[in-house]
Amino acid sequence: MSPVICEGAARLSVQRLCVLAGIARSTYYRKQQVSSKKNESQHKQLRQEVHAVCAQWTHYGYRRVTKELRRRGRSVGLKRIRALMRKDNLRCRPKKRWIQTTDSNHGYHVYANLARQMVLDRPNQLWVADITYIRLIEEFVYLAVILDAFSRCVVGWALARHIDTHLTTEALKMALATRTIEPDLVHHSDRGVQYASTHYVALLQSKNISVSMSRTGNPYDNAKAESFIKTLKTEEVSISEYETLAEAKASIGRFIEIVYNQQRLHSALDYRPPVEFEAEYIKSQQNLSTLTQQKTVSV
């Protein structure tokens, strides 16, 4: 009855509308207070949930926060979450720059960019690799990573004090040990000496993996690997202080294996974590195979 009164209040007085509706004016106002308190309580609860998501994911923007809330069963809109985050000043932390780690001034063979023309439709079709530095309190250490370009899942990584072929080889060995090597798999990297070295290329070729390298001075050729490094720096490294290599390895390993691969929503994956995205792909292929077999049997 109250909504009807609210709609007609612009034309008639509340007292007259209450008479027509057959309710006491005190009943109307009491229901209005209850409704107002209920809305206020719901808004407060939503606000607390938004703060909780932002506390857990300090670099999520309003789009990812909205997606995370929906995954938790909340029916919310982008505009409402954006307004709430702006009002409470829940913004992403500032991004930081980092130094260049690529040394392409060497005499090794440089390979053509095979990744540029590839259309990705499954895992283990293209791996992308890169290196970055990690600041400890008293020194720098270096991180090599390999991602599956289809799912953005980190499939191999290594952290060490020296930026050399051993570093990149350890990351590659992890990827080889944990992934399926498809016949047409391509490994893409920049032209750095760590990736162009005879030992590294020989390991790739021994597994029948094609070698691909970025063009000179093109920042977009290895964008997916660089995007991961930016995420790692802003969401883990920049908010941490590592005293030792062991401490950095434990924290970064946790971020890669648990947070990034299994929990963090990725906009390019329709706001799903890489592991979940791959699992859904595998399930869809299994369902397709089952359906094909059933059709074959029926024929």
Contacts in CASP RR format, 6 or more apart in sequence:
PFRMAT RR
TARGET T0000
AUTHOR 0000-0000-0000
METHOD contacts of the structure
MODEL  1
MSPVICEGAARLSVQRLCVLAGIARSTYYRKQQVSSKKNESQHKQLRQEV
HAVCAQWTHYGYRRVTKELRRRGRSVGLKRIRALMRKDNLRCRPKKRWIQ
TTDSNHGYHVYANLARQMVLDRPNQLWVADITYIRLIEEFVYLAVILDAF
SRCVVGWALARHIDTHLTTEALKMALATRTIEPDLVHHSDRGVQYASTHY
VALLQSKNISVSMSRTGNPYDNAKAESFIKTLKTEEVSISEYETLAEAKA
SIGRFIEIVYNQQRLHSALDYRPPVEFEAEYIKSQQNLSTLTQQKTVSV
1 21 0 8 1.000
1 22 0 8 1.000
1 23 0 8 1.000
1 28 0 8 1.000
1 31 0 8 1.000
2 28 0 8 1.000
2 31 0 8 1.000
2 32 0 8 1.000
2 35 0 8 1.000
4 17 0 8 1.000
4 21 0 8 1.000
5 14 0 8 1.000
5 17 0 8 1.000
5 18 0 8 1.000
5 21 0 8 1.000
5 28 0 8 1.000
8 17 0 8 1.000
9 17 0 8 1.000
12 20 0 8 1.000
14 25 0 8 1.000
14 28 0 8 1.000
15 25 0 8 1.000
18 24 0 8 1.000
18 25 0 8 1.000
18 27 0 8 1.000
18 28 0 8 1.000
46 74 0 8 1.000
46 76 0 8 1.000
46 84 0 8 1.000
47 84 0 8 1.000
47 88 0 8 1.000
49 69 0 8 1.000
49 72 0 8 1.000
49 74 0 8 1.000
50 65 0 8 1.000
50 69 0 8 1.000
50 81 0 8 1.000
50 84 0 8 1.000
50 85 0 8 1.000
50 88 0 8 1.000
50 90 0 8 1.000
51 88 0 8 1.000
51 90 0 8 1.000
53 60 0 8 1.000
53 65 0 8 1.000
53 68 0 8 1.000
53 69 0 8 1.000
54 60 0 8 1.000
54 65 0 8 1.000
54 85 0 8 1.000
54 90 0 8 1.000
57 64 0 8 1.000
57 65 0 8 1.000
57 68 0 8 1.000
57 235 0 8 1.000
57 264 0 8 1.000
58 92 0 8 1.000
58 93 0 8 1.000
58 235 0 8 1.000
58 239 0 8 1.000
59 92 0 8 1.000
59 93 0 8 1.000
59 231 0 8 1.000
59 234 0 8 1.000
59 235 0 8 1.000
60 68 0 8 1.000
60 92 0 8 1.000
60 265 0 8 1.000
61 85 0 8 1.000
61 91 0 8 1.000
61 92 0 8 1.000
62 78 0 8 1.000
62 81 0 8 1.000
62 82 0 8 1.000
62 85 0 8 1.000
63 78 0 8 1.000
63 267 0 8 1.000
63 271 0 8 1.000
64 265 0 8 1.000
64 267 0 8 1.000
64 271 0 8 1.000
65 81 0 8 1.000
65 85 0 8 1.000
65 90 0 8 1.000
66 76 0 8 1.000
66 77 0 8 1.000
66 78 0 8 1.000
66 81 0 8 1.000
67 265 0 8 1.000
67 271 0 8 1.000
68 265 0 8 1.000
69 76 0 8 1.000
69 81 0 8 1.000
70 76 0 8 1.000
71 265 0 8 1.000
71 271 0 8 1.000
84 90 0 8 1.000
85 91 0 8 1.000
92 234 0 8 1.000
93 234 0 8 1.000
93 238 0 8 1.000
93 239 0 8 1.000
95 230 0 8 1.000
95 234 0 8 1.000
96 233 0 8 1.000
96 234 0 8 1.000
96 238 0 8 1.000
98 132 0 8 1.000
98 133 0 8 1.000
98 229 0 8 1.000
98 233 0 8 1.000
99 133 0 8 1.000
101 131 0 8 1.000
101 132 0 8 1.000
101 133 0 8 1.000
101 142 0 8 1.000
101 163 0 8 1.000
102 131 0 8 1.000
102 190 0 8 1.000
102 191 0 8 1.000
102 192 0 8 1.000
103 192 0 8 1.000
103 193 0 8 1.000
103 194 0 8 1.000
104 110 0 8 1.000
104 190 0 8 1.000
104 191 0 8 1.000
104 192 0 8 1.000
104 193 0 8 1.000
104 196 0 8 1.000
104 216 0 8 1.000
105 193 0 8 1.000
106 192 0 8 1.000
106 193 0 8 1.000
106 196 0 8 1.000
107 196 0 8 1.000
108 193 0 8 1.000
108 196 0 8 1.000
108 197 0 8 1.000
108 198 0 8 1.000
108 201 0 8 1.000
109 196 0 8 1.000
109 201 0 8 1.000
110 191 0 8 1.000
110 196 0 8 1.000
110 213 0 8 1.000
111 196 0 8 1.000
111 211 0 8 1.000
111 212 0 8 1.000
111 213 0 8 1.000
112 212 0 8 1.000
112 213 0 8 1.000
113 188 0 8 1.000
113 212 0 8 1.000
113 213 0 8 1.000
113 214 0 8 1.000
113 215 0 8 1.000
113 221 0 8 1.000
114 186 0 8 1.000
114 188 0 8 1.000
114 210 0 8 1.000
114 211 0 8 1.000
114 212 0 8 1.000
115 126 0 8 1.000
115 128 0 8 1.000
115 149 0 8 1.000
115 186 0 8 1.000
115 188 0 8 1.000
115 212 0 8 1.000
115 221 0 8 1.000
116 221 0 8 1.000
118 125 0 8 1.000
118 126 0 8 1.000
118 186 0 8 1.000
120 126 0 8 1.000
120 149 0 8 1.000
120 150 0 8 1.000
121 150 0 8 1.000
122 150 0 8 1.000
122 281 0 8 1.000
123 148 0 8 1.000
123 150 0 8 1.000
123 151 0 8 1.000
123 153 0 8 1.000
123 179 0 8 1.000
123 278 0 8 1.000
123 281 0 8 1.000
124 148 0 8 1.000
124 150 0 8 1.000
124 179 0 8 1.000
124 180 0 8 1.000
124 181 0 8 1.000
124 182 0 8 1.000
124 185 0 8 1.000
125 149 0 8 1.000
125 150 0 8 1.000
125 182 0 8 1.000
125 184 0 8 1.000
125 185 0 8 1.000
125 186 0 8 1.000
126 148 0 8 1.000
126 149 0 8 1.000
126 150 0 8 1.000
126 185 0 8 1.000
126 186 0 8 1.000
126 188 0 8 1.000
127 146 0 8 1.000
127 147 0 8 1.000
127 148 0 8 1.000
127 149 0 8 1.000
127 155 0 8 1.000
127 175 0 8 1.000
127 185 0 8 1.000
127 186 0 8 1.000
127 187 0 8 1.000
127 188 0 8 1.000
127 209 0 8 1.000
128 146 0 8 1.000
128 147 0 8 1.000
128 149 0 8 1.000
128 188 0 8 1.000
128 189 0 8 1.000
128 222 0 8 1.000
128 224 0 8 1.000
128 225 0 8 1.000
129 144 0 8 1.000
129 145 0 8 1.000
129 146 0 8 1.000
129 147 0 8 1.000
129 168 0 8 1.000
129 171 0 8 1.000
129 172 0 8 1.000
129 187 0 8 1.000
129 188 0 8 1.000
129 189 0 8 1.000
129 195 0 8 1.000
129 225 0 8 1.000
130 144 0 8 1.000
130 145 0 8 1.000
130 189 0 8 1.000
130 190 0 8 1.000
130 222 0 8 1.000
130 225 0 8 1.000
130 226 0 8 1.000
130 228 0 8 1.000
130 229 0 8 1.000
131 142 0 8 1.000
131 143 0 8 1.000
131 144 0 8 1.000
131 145 0 8 1.000
131 163 0 8 1.000
131 167 0 8 1.000
131 168 0 8 1.000
131 194 0 8 1.000
132 142 0 8 1.000
132 143 0 8 1.000
132 145 0 8 1.000
132 229 0 8 1.000
132 232 0 8 1.000
132 233 0 8 1.000
133 140 0 8 1.000
133 141 0 8 1.000
133 142 0 8 1.000
133 143 0 8 1.000
133 163 0 8 1.000
134 140 0 8 1.000
134 141 0 8 1.000
134 142 0 8 1.000
134 143 0 8 1.000
134 159 0 8 1.000
134 237 0 8 1.000
134 242 0 8 1.000
134 248 0 8 1.000
134 252 0 8 1.000
135 237 0 8 1.000
135 242 0 8 1.000
136 242 0 8 1.000
136 243 0 8 1.000
136 244 0 8 1.000
136 245 0 8 1.000
136 248 0 8 1.000
137 241 0 8 1.000
137 242 0 8 1.000
137 243 0 8 1.000
139 161 0 8 1.000
141 159 0 8 1.000
141 160 0 8 1.000
141 161 0 8 1.000
141 245 0 8 1.000
141 248 0 8 1.000
142 159 0 8 1.000
142 160 0 8 1.000
142 161 0 8 1.000
142 162 0 8 1.000
142 163 0 8 1.000
142 167 0 8 1.000
143 157 0 8 1.000
143 158 0 8 1.000
143 159 0 8 1.000
143 232 0 8 1.000
143 252 0 8 1.000
144 157 0 8 1.000
144 158 0 8 1.000
144 159 0 8 1.000
144 167 0 8 1.000
144 168 0 8 1.000
144 170 0 8 1.000
144 171 0 8 1.000
144 194 0 8 1.000
145 154 0 8 1.000
145 156 0 8 1.000
145 157 0 8 1.000
145 171 0 8 1.000
145 225 0 8 1.000
145 228 0 8 1.000
145 229 0 8 1.000
145 256 0 8 1.000
146 154 0 8 1.000
146 155 0 8 1.000
146 156 0 8 1.000
146 157 0 8 1.000
146 171 0 8 1.000
146 172 0 8 1.000
146 174 0 8 1.000
146 175 0 8 1.000
146 187 0 8 1.000
147 153 0 8 1.000
147 154 0 8 1.000
147 155 0 8 1.000
147 224 0 8 1.000
147 225 0 8 1.000
147 228 0 8 1.000
148 155 0 8 1.000
148 179 0 8 1.000
148 274 0 8 1.000
148 278 0 8 1.000
149 188 0 8 1.000
149 224 0 8 1.000
150 281 0 8 1.000
151 269 0 8 1.000
151 274 0 8 1.000
151 275 0 8 1.000
151 277 0 8 1.000
151 278 0 8 1.000
151 281 0 8 1.000
152 224 0 8 1.000
152 228 0 8 1.000
152 266 0 8 1.000
152 268 0 8 1.000
152 269 0 8 1.000
152 274 0 8 1.000
152 277 0 8 1.000
153 261 0 8 1.000
153 274 0 8 1.000
153 275 0 8 1.000
153 277 0 8 1.000
153 278 0 8 1.000
154 228 0 8 1.000
154 256 0 8 1.000
154 257 0 8 1.000
154 260 0 8 1.000
154 261 0 8 1.000
154 274 0 8 1.000
155 174 0 8 1.000
155 175 0 8 1.000
155 178 0 8 1.000
155 179 0 8 1.000
156 171 0 8 1.000
156 172 0 8 1.000
156 174 0 8 1.000
156 175 0 8 1.000
156 178 0 8 1.000
157 171 0 8 1.000
157 174 0 8 1.000
157 252 0 8 1.000
157 253 0 8 1.000
157 256 0 8 1.000
158 167 0 8 1.000
158 168 0 8 1.000
158 170 0 8 1.000
158 171 0 8 1.000
158 174 0 8 1.000
159 245 0 8 1.000
159 248 0 8 1.000
159 249 0 8 1.000
159 252 0 8 1.000
160 166 0 8 1.000
160 167 0 8 1.000
160 170 0 8 1.000
160 245 0 8 1.000
161 245 0 8 1.000
163 194 0 8 1.000
164 194 0 8 1.000
165 193 0 8 1.000
165 194 0 8 1.000
165 197 0 8 1.000
165 199 0 8 1.000
165 200 0 8 1.000
167 194 0 8 1.000
168 194 0 8 1.000
168 195 0 8 1.000
168 200 0 8 1.000
169 199 0 8 1.000
169 200 0 8 1.000
169 203 0 8 1.000
172 187 0 8 1.000
172 200 0 8 1.000
172 203 0 8 1.000
172 204 0 8 1.000
173 203 0 8 1.000
176 207 0 8 1.000
181 207 0 8 1.000
181 208 0 8 1.000
181 209 0 8 1.000
183 208 0 8 1.000
184 210 0 8 1.000
185 207 0 8 1.000
185 208 0 8 1.000
185 209 0 8 1.000
185 210 0 8 1.000
186 209 0 8 1.000
186 210 0 8 1.000
186 211 0 8 1.000
186 212 0 8 1.000
187 204 0 8 1.000
187 209 0 8 1.000
187 210 0 8 1.000
187 211 0 8 1.000
187 212 0 8 1.000
188 212 0 8 1.000
188 213 0 8 1.000
188 214 0 8 1.000
188 221 0 8 1.000
188 222 0 8 1.000
189 195 0 8 1.000
189 212 0 8 1.000
189 213 0 8 1.000
189 214 0 8 1.000
189 222 0 8 1.000
189 225 0 8 1.000
190 213 0 8 1.000
190 214 0 8 1.000
190 221 0 8 1.000
190 222 0 8 1.000
191 213 0 8 1.000
191 214 0 8 1.000
191 216 0 8 1.000
194 200 0 8 1.000
195 201 0 8 1.000
195 213 0 8 1.000
196 213 0 8 1.000
201 211 0 8 1.000
204 210 0 8 1.000
204 211 0 8 1.000
205 211 0 8 1.000
214 221 0 8 1.000
214 222 0 8 1.000
215 221 0 8 1.000
219 226 0 8 1.000
228 260 0 8 1.000
231 260 0 8 1.000
231 264 0 8 1.000
232 252 0 8 1.000
232 255 0 8 1.000
232 256 0 8 1.000
232 260 0 8 1.000
235 255 0 8 1.000
235 259 0 8 1.000
235 264 0 8 1.000
236 251 0 8 1.000
236 252 0 8 1.000
236 255 0 8 1.000
236 259 0 8 1.000
237 252 0 8 1.000
240 251 0 8 1.000
242 248 0 8 1.000
242 251 0 8 1.000
260 273 0 8 1.000
260 274 0 8 1.000
261 273 0 8 1.000
261 274 0 8 1.000
261 275 0 8 1.000
262 273 0 8 1.000
262 274 0 8 1.000
262 275 0 8 1.000
262 276 0 8 1.000
263 273 0 8 1.000
264 273 0 8 1.000
265 271 0 8 1.000
265 272 0 8 1.000
265 273 0 8 1.000
266 272 0 8 1.000
266 273 0 8 1.000
266 274 0 8 1.000
266 277 0 8 1.000
269 277 0 8 1.000
270 277 0 8 1.000
272 280 0 8 1.000
END
